[in-house]
Amino acid sequence: MSDTDNRWQSDLALIADAARQAGAVALGFFNKSPEVWWKNEERSPVSAADFAANETLETILRGARPDYGWLSEETDDDAGRLEHETLFIVDPIDGTRAFLAGKDLWCVSVGIVHRGRPVAGALYAPALDELYEATEGGPALKNGEPISVSTRGEADLSQLAVSEELFKILPAAVRERSERVKYIPSLAYRIAMVADGRLDTTFVGRNAHDWDIAAADLILERAGGGLVDLSGHPTTYNREKVSHEALCASPVPRLREYLDLFTQLRDG
């Protein structure tokens, strides 16, 4: 194992432990009606649990790697992060609406990005006790066991995580061999479901942020999938703008199929 591999493996151990600790903190608020505020022009809820989990992550991670930059959904953005080759990108609770509704599908997302691409990622879903993790060059794991994307082909019944509106305008031939999966409130967890083969693809609408997808992106890549824009380009992180255009996640062998489909719908 190279020095770089050792570095990212050490970082993975750090972020996986931090995700578990932050998850335990958030779980302490679960189903207990934490205080809630609204942000983004009153469109997005943020709770006391989000802030408490964020504080746990920041204390552990920045204390352990003070030379790394920091980007979190629940910390005011600091342009100084752009000066760092390596930084933490975190979402203390991805799926806050689900969390507040008492649903299990929410997770702590912690990624490490180096020169614009993720090199270590951990997703922890506390209510399910599921830990997804990966490093650059290593396997994707779920609770310590290797995972891989679906091997279903075009002739099989595909599992699609798309909106009801989008599913209705898919070509009839596609709908006939596809099943629309009920809405999954955590984007990071939805991408992880592509990584472990439960989903064949998900379409990600405009305005996903670095913290929503950085860790899941790497986990999907190491499981044999890809998260790309509709031109097929990989996602780049730690730019001045932290939101993204529409994205597609699927197994690599089927990326072109779904990209062509979603691009036709967009252009149509």
N, C-alpha and C positions, 0 to 999 in steps of 0.2 A: 504494500500500500504506500502510495506516494505521500510526501509531506502535506500536499494540498488535500488529498483524500482524508488523511488523518485530521486535518484542521476542520473540514466540513463534518466529519463524523463526530468530532468533539463538540462542534457547534450544535449538531442535531441532538445529542444527548442533553445539552443545555436547554434548547428550546422545547424539547418534548417534556422535560421535567417542569419547565416554567408553564407550559400549556396545561399540564395536569394540575399544578398548584392554582393557577388562575381559574381553571374550571371548577375546582373545589370551592373557591371563593364565590364564584357566580352561582354555583349550586346551592349555596347557603341562602341565596335570595329567591330561589326558584319556588314558584307557587306561594310566595309570601307577600305579594303586592308591593314590590319596592317602589320608591318614589320615582316618578317619570317626568321628564322634560321633553320639549319638542325643539327640533333644529331643522335646518334647511327649509326655512320659510314655513315652519310648522308641518312639514311633510314626514319627518322621520323621528321616531321616538328614541330617546336614550334614557337609560335608567341608572339608579344607584349601583346596580350590579355591574353595568358596563364600566362605570368609573372605578369601582373597586377592583375588578379584574384587570383593568388597564394599569392601575397603580401597582398591582402585584407583578405584572409582566415587566413594567418599566424598572421597578426596583431590582428584580432578579437579573434581567438581561443587561441593562445599562451598567449595573454594578459589576457584572462579570466581563463585559466587553465595552469598556468606556470609550474605546477608539472607534466603535461602530456608530454609524448614523442611526436615526430613528424616525419612523413614519408610522403613525397610528391613527385610526379613525377618531379616537377620543383624546388626542393631544393636538393642540394648535400646531399647524404645520410650520416648520422652520426651514427656510431656504438653505440653511447651512448643510442640510442633508445631501444636497447636490455635490458638495465637495468631498463626500465620502465614496470610495469605491465599494465599500461593503456597509450594509445597513440592515437593521431589523425592520420588517414591515408586518404590522400586527392589526388584527381586529379582535378586541377582547371578547365580544359576543357577535358572531356572524349569525343573523337571524333573530334580532332583538324582538321583532313582532311575535315570532313563534314563542320565544322565551316568555314574553309577557302574557301570552295566551295559554301558558302551561303545556305547550307542545314540546316534544322531545328533540325535534330536528333543529338544533342550534349547536354551534361549536366555537371553540377558541381557535383562531388561526394565527400561526406564527411562521413567518418565512424569513430567510436570510437571502438577500440579493447581493450579488457581486458583479460589478460592471454591467448592470442592467438586466441580469438574468438570475433566477433563483438557484441557489446551490444547496439549500437545506430547507425542509418544510415539515411542519407538524400541524395536524388538525386533531383536536380532541373534542369529542362530543360527550360531555359529562353525563347527561341523562341516559345515554346509551352505553357508556363506558367503552367507547370506541376510539382508538388512537391510530390515525393514519400518519405515516412518516416516510421520508425519502431524502436522499442526498444525491447530488450530481454524481453520476457514474454508479450508483448503488441501486438496489431493488426498491420497489414500492412495497410497503408493509402495512398491514392492518392488524393491530394487536399482535405484532411480532411475526405474522405469517405473510408470505409473498402474495401479492394480488396482481391481476392482469385484466386488461380490458376484455370486453365481450368478443367472442369469435363468431357471433351470428353474422350471416351474410345477407345479401339482398333478398334471397328467397325465404328467409326466416321471418318470424314475427318480431319486428324491432320495437324496442322500448324507447319512446321519445319523451323528453322533458321539454315541452314547448307550451306556449300559451294556448288556451282554447281557441282564440281568434286565429292564431297562426295555423293550428292544426286544421281548422275548417277550410283554409284556402290551399292546403297542400293538394297536389294532384290526386285524383281518385285512386290511381294505381298505388300511390305511396300510402294513402290512408288505409287501404285494404290490407296491406301487409305490415301495418304499424299499430301500436297501442300507445295512446297518450297517457303518460303517468301523471297522477295527481300532483298538483303544485307542491314544490319542495321549497320552503321559505328561505333556507340558507343556501346561498349561491356556492359557497365553498364546499358544503356537504354534497350539493348536487353534482359538482364536478368530481368529487371523490366517488360518487356512485357510478360515474362513467369509468373511473379508474378501476373499480372492483367488479365491473362487468354487469351491474344491475341495470344500467342504462346504456343505450347505444349512442345517443347523442343528446346534447342540450344546446339550445340557441340562447345566447346571452345578449340581451338588448343593450343599447348604448348606455353608457354612464356607469358601468361597473368600475370600481376603483382598485388601485393596487392592493389595498388591504383585503379586499374581497377574494382575490384570485391568486396572489403570488405563491402561497404555499401549495394550494390545490393544483396549480399549473405544473409544478415540479412533480408532485405525486402522480398526476396523470401521465406526464411524459415518461416517468420511470416505469409506469405500468403498461406502456405501449401505445399511449394516446397522444393527442396534441390539442392545445388550446391556441387557436389562431384567429386572426381577423378574416374578413370575408374575401381578402385577396390571398389568403394562405400564409401570411407572415406571422411568425411567432410574436408573442407579446413582450414588450420591453418595459422595464420598470425603473423607478427613480428618475423620472423625467420631471420637468417643471410642472407639467400637467399630469395629474395622477388618475384621471378618468380615461376611459377607453371607448372606442367605437364598438359596433356589434362584433361579437365573437362566436365561434363555434368550437365545441369540444366533442371529440369522438375518437374511436380507435384510428390509428394512422391508416390502415388499409381502406377505411371508409370515409376519410376526411374529404377527398375530392368529390365523392358522391353527395355528401351533405353540403359542402361548400357550393357546389353547382346548384343544388336545390334552393338553399337559402338566398343565394345571390339572385337567382331568377325571381324569387318572390319579392325581394327588395326592389329589383329593377322594374318589376311588373306593377 
